[in-house]
Amino acid sequence: QDILNNKDIDIVRFQKLTEEAKRWKISFDKQILSFIANHRLEELMRHLVKDPFNLELLEKVNTMLTTLITIPLKLDLWNAQNFYFYTSTKLLNQAKTKADKGDKAYEKWIIAFETLGNCLKVMNS
């Protein structure tokens, strides 16, 4: 729980702790962890709204979500899904145009963005 409360979440450490908890069948308060995880996810998504082409942040969100969905938590993805939909309608075509012109950074961003859509169970148009 504490690792999700840190301002700068250590995603690699979070993944390792999650794997250890599963391996050793450690129980935890799912209600509290769900609350903290939802709050942290919402905070990261707010940062992503301000800087949607920040690939490092996008990958951090993806890693966190990929890890969280392996834990039986109640995640409220509604706000994150709204961000995803808004960003896909406003920026995805722009990114695809740049990627089609050979911009490797945008190619990586599109892959990461589509991964986010898969984690959020949102279809890309």
C-alpha positions as CSV (number, residue, x, y, z in Angstrom):
1,Q,0.0,0.0,0.0
2,D,2.7,2.4,1.0
3,I,4.5,2.2,-2.4
4,L,1.4,3.6,-4.1
5,N,1.2,6.5,-1.7
6,N,4.7,7.8,-2.7
7,K,4.7,10.8,-5.0
8,D,7.2,9.2,-7.4
9,I,6.0,5.6,-7.5
10,D,8.7,3.1,-8.1
11,I,6.9,0.9,-10.7
12,V,9.6,-1.8,-10.9
13,R,9.5,-2.2,-7.1
14,F,5.7,-2.2,-7.2
15,Q,5.7,-5.0,-9.7
16,K,8.2,-7.0,-7.7
17,L,6.2,-6.6,-4.5
18,T,3.0,-7.6,-6.3
19,E,4.7,-10.7,-7.6
20,E,6.0,-11.6,-4.2
21,A,2.6,-11.1,-2.6
22,K,1.1,-13.5,-5.1
23,R,3.8,-16.0,-4.8
24,W,3.6,-16.1,-1.0
25,K,-0.2,-15.7,-1.0
26,I,0.0,-12.6,1.2
27,S,-3.4,-11.2,2.0
28,F,-3.9,-7.4,2.1
29,D,-6.8,-5.1,2.7
30,K,-8.3,-5.0,-0.8
31,Q,-10.7,-2.1,0.0
32,I,-7.9,0.2,1.2
33,L,-5.5,-0.9,-1.6
34,S,-8.3,-0.3,-4.2
35,F,-8.9,3.2,-2.8
36,I,-5.2,4.0,-2.9
37,A,-4.7,2.5,-6.4
38,N,-7.7,4.4,-7.8
39,H,-6.5,7.7,-6.3
40,R,-3.0,7.1,-7.7
41,L,-4.2,6.2,-11.1
42,E,-6.5,9.2,-11.3
43,E,-3.5,11.4,-10.2
44,L,-1.3,10.0,-13.0
45,M,-4.0,10.4,-15.5
46,R,-4.4,14.1,-14.6
47,H,-0.7,14.5,-15.3
48,L,-1.1,12.7,-18.6
49,V,-4.0,15.0,-19.6
50,K,-1.6,17.9,-19.1
51,D,1.2,16.2,-21.0
52,P,-0.4,13.5,-23.3
53,F,2.7,13.0,-25.4
54,N,4.9,12.2,-22.4
55,L,5.9,8.7,-23.3
56,E,7.7,8.0,-20.0
57,L,4.6,8.9,-18.1
58,L,2.3,6.9,-20.5
59,E,4.5,3.9,-20.0
60,K,4.4,4.3,-16.2
61,V,0.6,4.4,-16.3
62,N,0.6,1.3,-18.5
63,T,2.9,-0.6,-16.2
64,M,0.9,0.4,-13.2
65,L,-2.4,-0.6,-14.8
66,T,-1.0,-3.9,-16.1
67,T,0.2,-4.8,-12.6
68,L,-3.0,-3.6,-10.9
69,I,-5.3,-5.7,-13.2
70,T,-3.5,-8.8,-12.0
71,I,-4.7,-8.2,-8.5
72,P,-8.4,-8.7,-7.6
73,L,-9.2,-5.1,-6.8
74,K,-12.1,-2.8,-7.6
75,L,-10.7,-0.3,-10.0
76,D,-12.7,2.6,-11.1
77,L,-11.5,3.2,-14.6
78,W,-14.2,5.6,-15.7
79,N,-12.1,8.8,-15.6
80,A,-9.1,7.1,-17.2
81,Q,-11.4,5.7,-19.9
82,N,-12.8,9.2,-20.5
83,F,-9.2,10.6,-20.8
84,Y,-8.3,7.9,-23.2
85,F,-11.4,8.6,-25.4
86,Y,-10.8,12.3,-25.3
87,T,-7.1,12.0,-26.2
88,S,-7.8,9.4,-29.0
89,T,-10.3,11.8,-30.6
90,K,-8.1,14.8,-30.3
91,L,-4.5,13.6,-30.7
92,L,-4.4,10.0,-32.2
93,N,-4.8,11.1,-35.8
94,Q,-2.1,13.8,-35.3
95,A,0.3,11.1,-33.9
96,K,-0.5,8.7,-36.7
97,T,0.2,11.3,-39.3
98,K,3.6,12.0,-37.8
99,A,4.3,8.3,-37.4
100,D,3.4,7.7,-41.0
101,K,6.0,10.3,-41.9
102,G,8.6,8.2,-40.1
103,D,8.7,9.8,-36.7
104,K,9.8,6.9,-34.4
105,A,8.9,8.8,-31.2
106,Y,5.3,8.9,-32.3
107,E,5.4,5.3,-33.4
108,K,6.4,4.4,-29.8
109,W,3.7,6.7,-28.4
110,I,1.0,5.0,-30.5
111,I,2.0,1.6,-29.3
112,A,2.0,2.7,-25.7
113,F,-1.3,4.6,-26.2
114,E,-3.0,1.5,-27.7
115,T,-1.6,-0.6,-24.8
116,L,-3.3,1.8,-22.5
117,G,-6.6,1.4,-24.4
118,N,-6.3,-2.4,-24.1
119,C,-5.7,-2.1,-20.3
120,L,-8.7,0.2,-20.0
121,K,-10.8,-2.0,-22.3
122,V,-11.4,0.9,-24.7
123,M,-11.6,0.2,-28.4
124,N,-9.4,2.3,-30.7
125,S,-11.1,3.8,-33.7
